[in-house]
Amino acid sequence: MATRTTPLQRAQAGTLLSKRAGLLKVSHEKAPAPSDEELDAAERELVIDALLTAIGGAYCHLLQKRAGYANDPVQALQLLRTHAADMSDTEFHMILTGIIVDLRDAHTIYSGPRPLAGAVARLPFLVEQYGSADAPAFLVTKVAQTKLIKDPKFKPGVRLETWGGMPFGRAVAIHADRETGGRPDARLARALESLTFRSLQYGPPPDEMWVDIGFREAERKPLREVRIPWSFVRPGRASTGVQRGAHAALRLAVSPAAEQVRRAKKLMFSGKQWQAENQRQALARDPGWLETRFPDALSARKVAAKAPLGEIGYVRIWTFDVEDHLAFVDEVARLVEQLPDTGLIIDVRGNPGGLIWAAERLLQLFTPNSVSPTRFSLVATPLTRAMASSPFNRMELEPWITSLESAISTGEAYSQALPITDPAWCDDVGQRYGGPVVCVADANTYSSGDLFCAGFVDNEIGALVCVGQATGAGGANVWTSQDLADALEGTEFELPRLPKGVNFTMAFRRAVRARDSAGVPIEDIGVAGIPYAMTRRDVLDGNADLIGYCAQLLTGAPRSSLRVELTRSEVSVTSTGLDEMETYVDGRPAAAARAITDGNVLFPRPGKGTTLEIVGRKSGAVVQRRRVSLA
């Protein structure tokens, strides 16, 4: 493990912060000018006081972070306040950033006043890891067309050996010390990503203006070295993403830095998809992929599998950052209905999260049973009680008021855990894919990605395969400093107006799991699955071995199918693997349960009602369910 650095050491290492920002090479626009808007002593105290109020009174993981890391951010902020006036502006922001980073929480991030909002520093290649955690190998898997790489031998497939003269694995481990993540493997996974792509809004520019990288073309080839300068880009937000200030913005669970990096990677390596999304055009990502109205968030196709499967479906969910969750769920339903019902892989690796509603409502498409969403609680403090009791917040926080007030006499640390996603919304569309399903995640699957995986496992939808020890472990609903300021307005805990350009995000409502795992937190733990180590074929050949492994799991899963078609006068039901069928109209039984065998059943179309529901059972258990409109 890397040696931990102190906030003061980080500050000393970052003294040339503004100069480095101005020296990054231009890419897509002019380089940002170094900021000359320094905070005076009064403004620094104001920023610290705002963070003290927010973290001390509303930060939902404060108790857990104090216990897990022997770290007290409130005391650290109070100490910083006594010395803030004597520091340089760069030292102040670096130490403040270090205090927040030490929480190991990608939801809780401080952003100081510099002209780098939305900017991402990048090197023009993508590096991925394969092999065991004890002996990893690092390969370049994509290289952008650019004049910044002078060696033509540096191309996809080369193995990275050194970074700035040190072994590449050691460089990743050292950089992990600057990363968020509750587990060492999560920090290493994020460090590998941020080694070449870094959000400048939520962290400092790279220490170096260029990187000397040692690589080999093959195992016994000589070591070569290439110098590659940093460049930067502003990839922008997705046009389909949640807009700040919108009602849905309070239901986000996302790593904002990781979302910016995801968009930057897309701009560099999938420019056509990035442009199509910005212009709201439907586009298939590549030949063989289905066309979708959400090209920034989704891709789907058929993939070949060994007998007896033949072909299976593959859906990649890149992000849950979608504002129209109704259209998103409908689009996923439309895509999976075009895929074979022999089996489906849902891949959420690297998903940084997004709208909680979108992630949790999606689960119903893959199960005949009702879905229990994740529960969320607030830390029980005078601040959260005042916030929940404020008339301004009644619509958002009223369900938590009773338990927050009772905590005064019971001593409970948290409010009652309640869902953010209405359970009725998790069953308003119903099952749309009837084949067996496997979900794939990794240590960079974060926030709403964590919630999706938790719901997938807790509701027993299928097997979870995980690259790494578990998912990224982001267990909270995240609010911005402006969200908190608005919610506290009119209470005795009002946040001061922050200086221009200063803001922060914070984990506000704590997520805990449902059903048999009820009450288990997600933060710093994640959701564990069947462990899987990536192979060289995976990183260079479209996840070939990973898909093959998931196909084996699908081969051994119980199998049944159900298809329903309506004509003007009849209902046609085709099924396999079922022994009993029930029919309901608008939730009421329309006929007695009947025994069925594989094949087709016809019966008259109901003359009244708006929704017909067909339920298929196997040995008494419900395994298939379809709803169709009679309107």
Rosetta blueprint (number, residue, H / E / L):
1 M L
2 A L
3 T L
4 R L
5 T L
6 T L
7 P H
8 L H
9 Q H
10 R H
11 A H
12 Q H
13 A H
14 G L
15 T L
16 L L
17 L H
18 S H
19 K H
20 R H
21 A H
22 G H
23 L H
24 L L
25 K E
26 V L
27 S L
28 H L
29 E L
30 K L
31 A L
32 P L
33 A L
34 P L
35 S L
36 D L
37 E L
38 E L
39 L L
40 D L
41 A H
42 A H
43 E H
44 R H
45 E H
46 L H
47 V H
48 I H
49 D H
50 A H
51 L H
52 L H
53 T H
54 A H
55 I H
56 G H
57 G H
58 A H
59 Y L
60 C L
61 H L
62 L H
63 L H
64 Q H
65 K H
66 R H
67 A H
68 G H
69 Y H
70 A L
71 N L
72 D L
73 P H
74 V H
75 Q H
76 A H
77 L H
78 Q H
79 L H
80 L H
81 R H
82 T H
83 H H
84 A H
85 A H
86 D H
87 M L
88 S L
89 D H
90 T H
91 E H
92 F H
93 H H
94 M H
95 I H
96 L H
97 T H
98 G H
99 I H
100 I H
101 V H
102 D L
103 L L
104 R L
105 D L
106 A L
107 H L
108 T L
109 I E
110 Y E
111 S E
112 G L
113 P L
114 R L
115 P L
116 L L
117 A L
118 G L
119 A L
120 V E
121 A E
122 R E
123 L L
124 P L
125 F E
126 L E
127 V E
128 E E
129 Q E
130 Y E
131 G L
132 S L
133 A L
134 D L
135 A L
136 P L
137 A E
138 F E
139 L E
140 V E
141 T E
142 K E
143 V E
144 A L
145 Q L
146 T L
147 K L
148 L L
149 I L
150 K L
151 D L
152 P L
153 K L
154 F L
155 K L
156 P L
157 G L
158 V L
159 R E
160 L E
161 E E
162 T E
163 W E
164 G L
165 G L
166 M E
167 P E
168 F H
169 G H
170 R H
171 A H
172 V H
173 A H
174 I H
175 H H
176 A H
177 D L
178 R L
179 E L
180 T L
181 G L
182 G L
183 R L
184 P H
185 D H
186 A H
187 R H
188 L H
189 A H
190 R H
191 A H
192 L H
193 E H
194 S H
195 L L
196 T L
197 F E
198 R E
199 S E
200 L L
201 Q L
202 Y L
203 G L
204 P L
205 P L
206 P L
207 D L
208 E L
209 M L
210 W E
211 V E
212 D E
213 I E
214 G E
215 F E
216 R E
217 E L
218 A L
219 E L
220 R L
221 K L
222 P L
223 L L
224 R E
225 E E
226 V E
227 R E
228 I E
229 P E
230 W L
231 S E
232 F E
233 V E
234 R L
235 P L
236 G L
237 R L
238 A L
239 S L
240 T L
241 G L
242 V L
243 Q L
244 R L
245 G L
246 A L
247 H H
248 A H
249 A H
250 L H
251 R H
252 L E
253 A E
254 V E
255 S L
256 P H
257 A H
258 A H
259 E H
260 Q H
261 V H
262 R H
263 R H
264 A H
265 K H
266 K H
267 L H
268 M H
269 F H
270 S L
271 G H
272 K H
273 Q H
274 W H
275 Q H
276 A H
277 E H
278 N H
279 Q L
280 R L
281 Q L
282 A L
283 L E
284 A L
285 R L
286 D L
287 P L
288 G L
289 W E
290 L L
291 E L
292 T E
293 R L
294 F L
295 P L
296 D L
297 A L
298 L E
299 S E
300 A E
301 R E
302 K E
303 V E
304 A E
305 A L
306 K L
307 A L
308 P L
309 L L
310 G L
311 E E
312 I E
313 G E
314 Y E
315 V E
316 R E
317 I E
318 W L
319 T L
320 F E
321 D L
322 V L
323 E L
324 D L
325 H H
326 L H
327 A H
328 F H
329 V H
330 D H
331 E H
332 V H
333 A H
334 R H
335 L H
336 V H
337 E L
338 Q L
339 L L
340 P L
341 D L
342 T L
343 G L
344 L E
345 I E
346 I E
347 D E
348 V L
349 R L
350 G L
351 N L
352 P L
353 G E
354 G E
355 L E
356 I H
357 W H
358 A H
359 A H
360 E H
361 R H
362 L H
363 L H
364 Q H
365 L H
366 F H
367 T L
368 P L
369 N L
370 S L
371 V L
372 S L
373 P L
374 T L
375 R E
376 F E
377 S E
378 L L
379 V E
380 A L
381 T L
382 P H
383 L H
384 T H
385 R H
386 A H
387 M H
388 A H
389 S H
390 S L
391 P H
392 F H
393 N H
394 R H
395 M H
396 E H
397 L H
398 E H
399 P H
400 W H
401 I H
402 T H
403 S H
404 L H
405 E H
406 S H
407 A H
408 I H
409 S H
410 T H
411 G L
412 E L
413 A L
414 Y E
415 S L
416 Q L
417 A L
418 L E
419 P E
420 I L
421 T L
422 D L
423 P H
424 A H
425 W H
426 C H
427 D H
428 D L
429 V L
430 G L
431 Q L
432 R L
433 Y L
434 G L
435 G L
436 P L
437 V E
438 V E
439 C E
440 V E
441 A E
442 D E
443 A L
444 N L
445 T L
446 Y L
447 S L
448 S H
449 G H
450 D H
451 L H
452 F H
453 C H
454 A H
455 G H
456 F H
457 V H
458 D H
459 N L
460 E L
461 I L
462 G L
463 A E
464 L E
465 V E
466 C E
467 V E
468 G L
469 Q L
470 A L
471 T L
472 G L
473 A L
474 G L
475 G L
476 A E
477 N E
478 V E
479 W E
480 T E
481 S H
482 Q H
483 D H
484 L H
485 A H
486 D H
487 A H
488 L H
489 E L
490 G L
491 T L
492 E L
493 F L
494 E L
495 L L
496 P L
497 R L
498 L L
499 P L
500 K L
501 G L
502 V L
503 N E
504 F E
505 T E
506 M E
507 A E
508 F E
509 R E
510 R E
511 A E
512 V E
513 R L
514 A L
515 R H
516 D H
517 S H
518 A L
519 G L
520 V L
521 P E
522 I L
523 E L
524 D L
525 I L
526 G L
527 V L
528 A L
529 G L
530 I E
531 P E
532 Y E
533 A L
534 M L
535 T L
536 R H
537 R H
538 D H
539 V H
540 L H
541 D L
542 G L
543 N L
544 A H
545 D H
546 L H
547 I H
548 G H
549 Y H
550 C H
551 A H
552 Q H
553 L H
554 L H
555 T H
556 G L
557 A L
558 P L
559 R L
560 S L
561 S E
562 L E
563 R E
564 V E
565 E E
566 L E
567 T L
568 R L
569 S L
570 E E
571 V E
572 S E
573 V E
574 T E
575 S E
576 T E
577 G L
578 L L
579 D L
580 E E
581 M E
582 E E
583 T E
584 Y E
585 V E
586 D L
587 G L
588 R E
589 P E
590 A E
591 A E
592 A E
593 A E
594 R E
595 A E
596 I L
597 T L
598 D L
599 G E
600 N E
601 V E
602 L E
603 F E
604 P E
605 R L
606 P L
607 G L
608 K L
609 G L
610 T L
611 T E
612 L E
613 E E
614 I E
615 V E
616 G E
617 R E
618 K E
619 S L
620 G L
621 A E
622 V E
623 V E
624 Q E
625 R E
626 R E
627 R E
628 V E
629 S E
630 L L
631 A L
